[in-house]
Amino acid sequence: MRILVPDAQFPGAPDVERIPLAEAEFLVHRTADPLKIPDAVWARADGVLVWHEMTIDRAVAAKLSRARIVVRHGVGFDNIDLAACAERGIAVCNVPDYGTEEVANHAIAMTLSLRRGLPTYGEMISIDPVNGWRWQAAPLVKRLTGQAFAIVGMGRIGRAAAARAKAFGFDVAYFDPYVRADDPETVSYLRFENLYDMLGEADIVSLHCPLTRETHGLIGEGALSRFKKGALLVNTARGAVVDTTALLKAIETGQVGGAALDVLPQEPPDPDDPLVAAYRLPPSWLAGRLILSPHAAFYSPESWHDLRYKAAETMAMFLKENRLRNCVNRNLFPDGILPDNEKT
């Protein structure tokens, strides 16, 4: 078996990937440009382990003359043309369960940091330990109990975030049109059928939805205008779900109290992007109202290992045993083409 890794994010050799794929030959590249990988390499691959930098579009899928499977290192798969792969008989799978705990914890940690004033206190004391010793300086501090913690996207991570928010005393609500109203894991939370209705009631809005045509720019000027005045936005999902220019304006006018973003539409960001530029001003008027982290919500040493191992294990199960799990383009194949024994 030849396994192509076009945009490897790990340093050194694919040692973790070799645990379930010991007999495979790995073709490791570190590029986001498919043209920098010879067509012959694409054509030789029996499977592709792709990260987030390489786009597998229709032109790239056409190069995969042998491949039967593409596995995305991660939850999101917006960089892969699912239909183009299905047309060529290529199953696309993701790894949805490697960092659930980490992302949910990160969302709650960001919420708590803003609601407890930690960025403000830390910055003020570091600048002036005497005059900065002011507990009343943080702009967003509030008691957590009874605040409405609203989740957009009630999948694995959304549910994990909901459980944590409830433990802190939040009243948890959610919007997700793809979750059944009688789902036993969500019936204890307040369900909204309309996103804008929920935004008008929420004190914190936490995003846990995938990036799709439906969710691209979901939190834009229109949605932000429906926010309860002074509410917080937390995004550990995908950067392009939020229009950051509109968000900056909403914070500036006071419509939105503050935001914590682990993801941005462009990563790494352009330093001259209006939101990033305002965040970098010394001192910034956004101090205490905005937290940025470098798409790190998923990360711990343990989740990093799990991500790499589970992606390779999914590949091995299919190529060696014809067992398929976490296939995200199954519905695009004609009946009977893919194995029915999906393992979740």
N, C-alpha and C positions, 0 to 999 in steps of 0.2 A: 504494500500500500504506500502511496505517496500522498502526503498531507501537506498542502500549501498553507503557510501562514503569511499572508501578504503584508500585514501591518503590525507585526509583533510588538507588544508593549512590554514584554519581559526582557530583562538583560540576560545576556549569555545564551546558553543552550535551552531547548525545550525539555528540561529535565522532568518537570511535573507532568507535562503532556505525555511523556514516554512511559509513565507508570501504566496507564491502560492501553497504550499503543506502542508497546515495546518493540514490535517487529516492523514498525512503519519507518519509512524514510521521510524526514521532515525537510521541506523546502521553505526556509525561513527568510523573509524579507522584512524590511522596516521602511515602508513608504506608503504614502496616501495616494500616489499616482499609479494607476494600473498600467500606464504605458512604460513605466520603469521596470516592469516585470516582463520578460520576453513571452510572447504568445505561446511558445513551446512549453514554458513552465506551467502556464495556466492549463494548457491542453493535457499535460501529463498527470495532473492532480486527480486523485480518486475522491478527495474531499478537501474542503476549505475551512480552516479555523480563522474566522475574521473578527477583528476588534472593531473599534468605532471609527477609525480614520479612513479606511478604505470603503468606497461605495461600490457595491455590486449591482450595477445597473444592467440594462438590457445588453449593452455592448460587451460588458465584462462577462455576463452570463453566457454569451455566444462563444466565448473563448473556452468555456469549460466543456470540452468534448467528452471527457471521461467521468467527470465528477457526478456523484449521486447525491451528495449532501453538502450543505453549507451550515456550519454551526457558528452562531454569533456568541462571542465572549461577552455575555451581559444579558440584560433583560430586554432593552430596546432593540428594534430591528428596522428602524426607519432608514438605515443606509443600505437596505437590500430590497431589490425589486422582486417581491414575492411572486408575482404573476409570471415574470420573465423566467424565473427559476423553475416554476411549475411547468411551464411550456416545454422546458428542456428535460423534464423528469427529475429535477433536483429538489429534494426536500430541504426546507429551511427550518432550523431549530434554534432555540435560544436557551439561556440558562436563567430561569426566573427565580431560583431559590437559593442563590449563593450568599447574598448580602442583605436579606430582608431585615434582620435585626439591626444591622449597622445603619441602613437608610432610615428606618423608623426612629432609631435613637437620635440620629443626626437632626431630623426634623423637630423632634421634641427639644433637643438641646438648643437649637437655634431659637425656638419659641421661648424657652426659658431664659436664654441670654438676653433677648430683647425685653421680656416682661420683668426681669429682675435687674436690668440696667447694667449688666456686666461689661459690655463694650465701653460705655460711658465712664464707669468707675475706673476701669483699668487704664484708659487713656488719660484721664484727668490726673490720677495719682502718678503716672509715669512722667507727666509733664511738670507737675508741681505737687510734691507730696504733702505740702502744708495747705496751700490754698485750694488744692484739688480734693481735699478731704471733706467732701460734701455729699451726704446721702441723698439730698433732695435734687441733685442735678440731673438724674436720669429721666428722660422725657416720657418713657413708655411703661413705667412700672404700674402694675395693677395686681390685685389679688386674683389668683387663678380660678378659685372655686366659683362655679356658676357661669364662667365665660363660655361662649359657644365656640367650640373647636370644629370647624367645618372642613371636611375632606372631599376633594375632587378626585375620584378614582378609588374604588373600594376593592382593589385586588389584594394580593398577599401583603404588600407593603402598607397600603392604606389600612388594612385591618390590623396590622401590627401597630401602626401609629395610633389607631383608634383605641386599642387596649391600653396603650401607655398614657394617652391623653385622659382617658377615663380614670386611671389610677391617680392622676394629679388633680382630679376634681373638676375637670372640664365637662361641660355638657356636649356630647359628641353628636354631630350631624354629618350627613354625607349626601353627595349627588353622584350617581353612577347608573345611567340608563341600561347598562348591561348586566346589572345584578338584580336578581329576582327579589321582589318585595318580601317574599317569605323565606329568604335565605336564612338558615338558622344561625349563621355567624354574624349577621348584621341586624337581626330583628330588634335587638336591644338599643339600637341607635336610631335617632330621628332621620327619616328618609325624606328627601326633597325630590319632587318630580321636575322641578324647574331650577336651573342653576342660578338665575338672577334672584329668585326668591330667597335662596339660601345665602347668597352673598349679602343681601340686605339685613340678614339676621346674625351674621358671623362676626365674632371678635378676632378670630384667627382663621385664615383660609390656608390650608395645607394641600399642595398639589402632589398627587401620586398617580397621574394618568400617563399613558404612553403618548408619544408624539405621532399623530396621524394627521391626515387631511382635516379631520374633524376637530382636532385639538390644537392645530397650529394657530398661534395667535389668539387662543381662546380667552386669555386674560389680557384684553386690549382696552382701548379707551372706553368702549361700551360697557364691558364688564366692570372695569374699575370705577366707573361712575355709579354703579349699583352697590358698591361696597358700603357697608355701615361706616359712617364717618369715624376715622381714627383706627380702623381695623388693621391687622397685620397680614402680610402675605409671606408665606414660606414656600419655596420651590426647591424640592429635591428630585424632581422628575426630569424634565427636559427643558433646556433653555428657551427653545422657540415656542413653547406654550405661552410665554409671557412677552408682551411688547414692552421692552424695558424703557423705551423712550416715553411711552405713555405712563409707565409706572413712576418714572422720575417726576414727571409733571404732577401726578396724583399725590406723591409725597410732598412735593413743594407747596401745593395748594392746601394740604392738610386733609384731603379726601381719604388718603391712606396714611395711617400713622407711621408705618415703617415696613421694612421687608428684610427677609433673610434668604439669600439666593446661593445655592450650591452650584447652580448651572446657569449658563448664559447662552444666548443665541450663537455667539462666536467664542470658541475656546482654543487657546487662550484669547482673552479679549483684546480688542484694539484699545491702547491706552487713551486714545482720543474719543472713544465712545462717550456720549454725554453722561451716562450713568457712572461709568468707570472714572471719567475725568472729575466729576463732582465728588466722588468717593475719595479721590486721592488728594483733594485740596487740603493744605495744612493751615489751620484746622478746617475740616469740612463741616458745612451746615448739616450734613447727613450724619454726623457723629451721634451714635446712640440710636439712629433710625435705620441704619442699613448695615447688614453683615454680608460679606461675600466670602465664600470658600471655594477652592479650586476643583470642583467636581469630585469631592472627596468623600461624599456621604457613604458610598459603597465600601470604603476601604477599612480594612484591618488586616494584619498579616494572615489571620485565619480565613477571612473572606476571599482574600487574594488567592490563596492556595485552593480554596473550594471552587472559585471561578474557573481557574485553569484546569483543575482536575475534572470537574463536571462537564466542561465543554469537550474535553478529550474523551471522557467516558461515553458521552452521548454519541460522538463520532464512532468510537469503537463498537458500541452496541449495534449500530446500524450496519457498518461495513463488515463486521465479523459474524453477527448473529441475526441480521435483518430485523432487529428490534428497534422501534422508533419511539422517541419520547420528546415531548415539548415541540412538536411540529407546528409551526405557525402559518404554514401555507397549505395545510392539508385540504382545506375546503376548496382550493383551486385546482385540485387534481380530479380527474374522472374517477368514479367509484371503482374500487378494486385495484388501483394502481399501486397505492401505498399499503404496507402491512397494517393489519387491524389491531395488532397486539401492542398498542402504545402503552408504555410504562410511564406513569407520572410520578 
